[in-house]
């Protein structure tokens, strides 16, 4: 009998992308599909594979008979409800940060460590943060060949990583500054934004994002570090199985709607050439190499948004660091960075049943 699939958070930003993916996938391993959301969204009608489904309110009984439950909800909702779903017999694939660093919950990227899905004593599998995930297919492939030892990353993160509020804020700020001749004097962007009635007290970002970049992503965790930077460090170590991996990250929010970018500086145990790295990348089904900088050819968020693979370019040998490569990665943070990775884990679980 085909497994029953539940999608919790079906009406949210990532949930909507998940439904798009489900409608696009060439294979369909599922029997029944249940769409679940908060009580205020219950009763809505959404179409999956040509069938109109009614969104159910989140409650313990909706998980009865569910084999696999994908969660695309805030951390606090997952922390409460994922164990309930697991207790009712579902294997939970959770896209929040609630369980990523739990020792009894595998943190899975199918291209890197799909074997870990079997190690789930709590009945929960975690999906990584979208920033970490954007570089994992490429970095994991290099690690298998050359042995990763040190990692320095600068991320350029889209506003959709802060949810719908981040997208709305960017559009509102752009409307406030376009045609105003600002960006030529310190403080004039902020003044234009505030003159449009936009307060920074309720903004997802601590500074203007229009015509600007903000070197802060996530919440402040002390000692100069923000949560997104610590996630990159901790999650990279867990996914790649290198508990002592040396990692340093600086995460920056940029005025891009969707698709995260990362400048990666990676040092390996063995010598690696650019040609070797390009061959390794090209052999990965979910990595696309776009790399002819002399002709202005390299990945950018505007060219990658909406795509499933991650795109890699600017591949080069570090001039002053042995066994070290520098490269640039772009990945749609709502698709591969969230929805697709979660769904690929669910597909792998369906193949087990």
C-alpha positions in Angstrom: 0.0 0.0 0.0 1.3 3.4 -0.9 2.3 5.5 2.1 0.2 8.4 3.4 1.9 11.8 3.4 1.1 14.8 5.5 2.3 18.4 4.9 2.1 20.6 8.0 2.3 24.3 7.2 0.7 23.8 3.8 -0.4 27.4 3.4 2.9 29.0 4.4 5.7 30.3 2.0 7.7 27.1 2.0 4.5 24.9 2.2 3.3 26.6 -1.0 6.6 25.8 -2.7 6.3 22.3 -1.5 2.9 21.9 -3.2 4.4 23.3 -6.4 7.2 20.6 -6.2 4.7 17.9 -5.5 2.7 18.9 -8.6 5.9 18.9 -10.7 7.6 15.7 -9.6 7.7 13.0 -12.3 7.0 10.1 -9.9 4.3 9.9 -7.3 4.9 7.4 -4.5 2.0 8.6 -2.3 -1.5 7.2 -1.6 -3.4 9.7 0.5 -2.1 13.3 1.0 -3.2 15.4 4.0 -2.7 19.2 4.0 -2.5 20.6 7.6 -2.2 24.2 8.9 -3.3 26.4 11.7 -7.0 26.7 12.6 -7.3 30.0 10.8 -6.2 28.4 7.5 -8.3 25.2 8.0 -11.0 24.8 5.3 -9.0 26.3 2.5 -8.9 24.4 -0.7 -5.6 23.6 -2.4 -4.9 21.4 -5.4 -2.4 18.6 -5.4 -1.8 16.5 -8.5 -5.2 17.7 -9.9 -7.1 16.9 -6.8 -8.7 19.6 -4.6 -7.9 19.0 -1.0 -9.3 20.7 2.1 -6.7 22.0 4.6 -7.1 20.4 8.0 -6.6 22.1 11.4 -3.5 21.0 13.3 -4.6 18.4 15.9 -3.2 15.1 17.2 -5.8 13.0 15.4 -4.8 14.3 11.9 -1.6 12.2 12.2 -3.5 8.9 12.7 -2.6 6.7 9.8 0.1 9.0 8.5 3.4 7.4 7.4 5.5 10.5 6.7 4.8 14.0 7.9 6.7 17.0 6.5 6.8 20.0 8.8 7.3 23.5 7.4 6.4 25.6 10.4 8.1 27.9 13.0 10.5 26.3 15.5 8.1 26.5 18.4 5.3 24.7 16.5 7.6 21.9 15.4 9.0 21.5 18.9 5.5 20.9 20.2 3.9 19.0 17.3 6.6 16.9 15.7 6.9 14.6 18.7 3.1 14.2 18.7 3.2 13.2 15.1 6.0 10.7 15.8 4.1 9.2 18.7 1.2 8.6 16.4 3.4 6.6 14.1 4.6 9.1 11.5 8.2 9.7 10.5 8.6 13.4 10.7 10.8 15.4 8.3 11.2 18.8 10.0 12.3 21.9 8.2 12.6 24.1 11.3 15.6 24.6 13.6 14.0 22.9 16.5 15.8 19.5 16.2 18.8 20.2 14.0 21.4 19.8 16.8 19.6 17.1 18.7 22.0 14.1 19.0 19.0 11.8 18.5 17.9 13.5 15.3 19.8 13.1 12.0 20.5 16.3 10.0 20.2 15.1 6.4 21.2 16.4 3.0 20.5 13.5 0.6 23.6 14.3 -1.5 25.8 14.0 1.6 24.5 11.6 4.2 21.2 10.0 3.1 22.2 6.8 5.0 21.5 8.8 8.2 17.8 8.7 7.7 17.8 5.2 9.2 19.2 6.6 12.5 16.1 8.3 13.9 15.4 7.0 17.5 12.9 9.9 18.0 11.2 9.3 14.7 12.3 12.7 13.5 14.7 13.8 10.7 15.9 17.4 10.5 16.4 19.5 7.4 19.3 22.0 7.6 19.2 25.8 7.5 18.8 27.1 4.0 22.2 28.9 4.2 24.1 25.8 5.1 22.1 23.7 2.6 22.9 26.0 -0.3 26.5 24.9 -0.3 26.2 21.3 0.9 25.8 19.5 -2.4 29.0 21.1 -3.8 31.0 21.1 -0.6 30.0 17.5 0.4 31.2 16.2 -3.0 34.6 17.9 -2.6 34.9 16.6 1.0 34.4 13.0 -0.2 37.2 13.3 -2.7 39.7 15.6 -0.9 38.9 15.7 2.9 37.6 19.1 4.1 39.6 20.6 6.9 38.7 24.3 7.2 35.9 26.4 5.9 35.5 30.2 5.7 32.2 31.4 4.3 30.5 34.8 3.6 26.8 34.5 2.8 24.7 37.0 0.9 21.2 36.0 2.0 17.9 36.9 0.4 15.1 38.5 2.4 12.7 35.6 1.9 14.9 33.8 4.5 13.2 36.1 7.0 9.7 35.0 5.7 6.9 37.0 4.1 7.6 39.9 6.4 11.1 40.2 4.9 9.8 40.2 1.3 7.1 42.8 2.1 9.7 45.0 3.9 12.1 45.0 1.0 9.4 45.9 -1.5 8.1 48.7 0.7 11.6 50.1 1.2 12.3 50.0 -2.5 9.1 51.9 -3.2 10.2 54.5 -0.7 13.6 55.2 -2.2 13.2 54.7 -6.0 13.3 58.1 -7.8 14.3 59.9 -4.6 18.0 60.3 -5.6 19.2 58.8 -2.3 22.2 56.7 -1.6 24.6 59.6 -2.0 24.7 60.9 1.6 25.1 59.0 4.9 21.6 58.4 6.4 19.6 59.5 3.4 18.2 56.0 2.7 17.0 55.7 6.3 15.5 59.1 6.1 13.6 58.3 2.9 12.3 55.0 4.4 11.1 56.7 7.6 9.5 59.5 5.6 7.4 56.9 3.9 6.0 55.9 7.3 8.1 52.7 7.7 9.4 52.2 11.2 12.6 50.3 12.0 11.1 49.2 15.4 9.0 46.6 13.6 11.3 45.8 10.7 12.7 42.3 10.3 16.1 44.0 9.7 18.0 46.4 12.0 19.0 48.8 9.1 17.6 49.8 5.7 18.0 47.0 3.2 17.1 49.0 0.0 20.3 50.2 -1.7 22.2 48.6 1.2 23.5 45.4 2.8 23.1 44.5 6.4 25.8 42.3 8.1 23.4 40.6 10.5 21.2 37.6 9.8 19.2 35.9 12.4 19.2 36.8 16.1 22.2 38.1 18.0 23.9 35.4 20.1 26.6 37.4 21.9 30.4 37.8 21.4 29.7 39.4 18.0 28.0 36.3 16.5 24.5 36.1 14.9 22.5 32.8 14.8 22.9 32.2 11.0 26.7 32.2 11.4 26.6 29.7 14.2 24.2 27.5 12.2 26.6 27.4 9.3 29.3 26.2 11.7 27.4 23.7 13.7 25.3 22.2 10.9 28.3 21.9 8.5 30.1 19.8 11.2 27.1 17.6 11.8 26.1 17.0 8.1 29.6 16.2 6.9 30.5 14.2 10.0 33.5 16.4 10.9 32.9 17.4 14.6 36.2 19.4 14.8 35.9 21.1 11.4 37.2 24.7 11.6 34.5 27.0 10.4 34.0 30.8 10.4 31.1 32.5 8.7 29.9 36.1 8.2 26.2 36.2 7.1 24.9 39.3 5.3 21.4 40.2 4.3 21.2 41.6 0.8 18.3 43.2 -1.2 17.5 40.0 -3.1 14.0 38.5 -2.8 14.9 34.8 -3.2 18.1 32.8 -3.6 21.0 32.8 -1.2 24.6 33.2 -2.4 27.8 32.1 -0.6 31.5 32.9 -1.2 33.3 29.7 0.0 36.9 29.4 1.0 37.6 25.7 1.6 40.9 24.0 2.7 41.4 20.3 2.2 43.6 17.6 3.5 44.8 16.7 0.0 45.9 18.8 -3.0 43.0 19.7 -5.3 43.1 21.5 -8.6 40.5 23.7 -10.3 40.0 21.1 -13.0 39.5 18.3 -10.5 37.0 20.4 -8.6 35.1 21.3 -11.7 34.9 17.6 -12.7 33.6 16.7 -9.2 31.0 19.4 -9.4 29.9 18.4 -12.9 29.4 14.8 -11.8 26.8 15.8 -9.2 23.2 15.6 -10.5 22.1 18.5 -8.3 25.0 20.9 -9.1 25.3 23.0 -12.2 28.7 24.6 -13.1 28.4 28.1 -14.5 32.0 29.3 -14.7 33.5 31.4 -17.4 34.4 34.6 -15.6 36.4 36.1 -18.5 33.1 36.3 -20.4 31.1 37.4 -17.3 29.6 34.0 -16.9 28.9 33.0 -13.2 25.9 32.3 -11.1 23.8 35.1 -9.7 20.6 35.0 -7.7 18.5 36.6 -10.5 19.5 33.8 -12.8 19.1 30.9 -10.3 15.8 31.8 -8.5 13.1 29.1 -9.1 15.7 26.4 -10.0 16.2 23.1 -8.1 20.0 22.6 -8.4 22.7 24.7 -6.8 24.9 26.6 -9.2 28.7 27.0 -8.7 31.1 29.4 -10.4 34.2 31.5 -9.8 36.1 28.3 -9.1 39.7 29.2 -8.4 42.8 28.2 -6.6 43.5 30.3 -3.5 46.7 32.2 -4.2 48.2 32.2 -0.7 46.7 29.1 0.9 47.7 25.5 0.0 45.1 22.8 -0.8 42.5 25.6 -0.9 39.7 26.5 -3.3 37.5 29.6 -3.5 34.2 29.4 -5.3 30.8 31.1 -5.4 27.5 29.2 -4.9 23.9 30.2 -5.5 20.8 28.2 -4.4 17.1 29.0 -4.2 16.6 29.2 -0.5 12.8 28.3 -0.7 13.3 25.3 -3.1 16.5 23.4 -2.5 17.2 25.4 0.6 13.9 24.2 2.3 11.1 22.5 0.4 13.0 20.3 -2.1 15.5 18.9 0.5 12.6 18.1 2.8 10.6 16.4 0.0 13.7 14.4 -1.2 14.1 13.0 2.3 10.4 12.1 2.3 10.7 10.4 -1.1 13.7 8.4 0.3 11.6 7.3 3.2 8.7 6.3 0.9 11.1 4.1 -1.0 11.8 2.2 2.2 8.2 1.4 2.8 
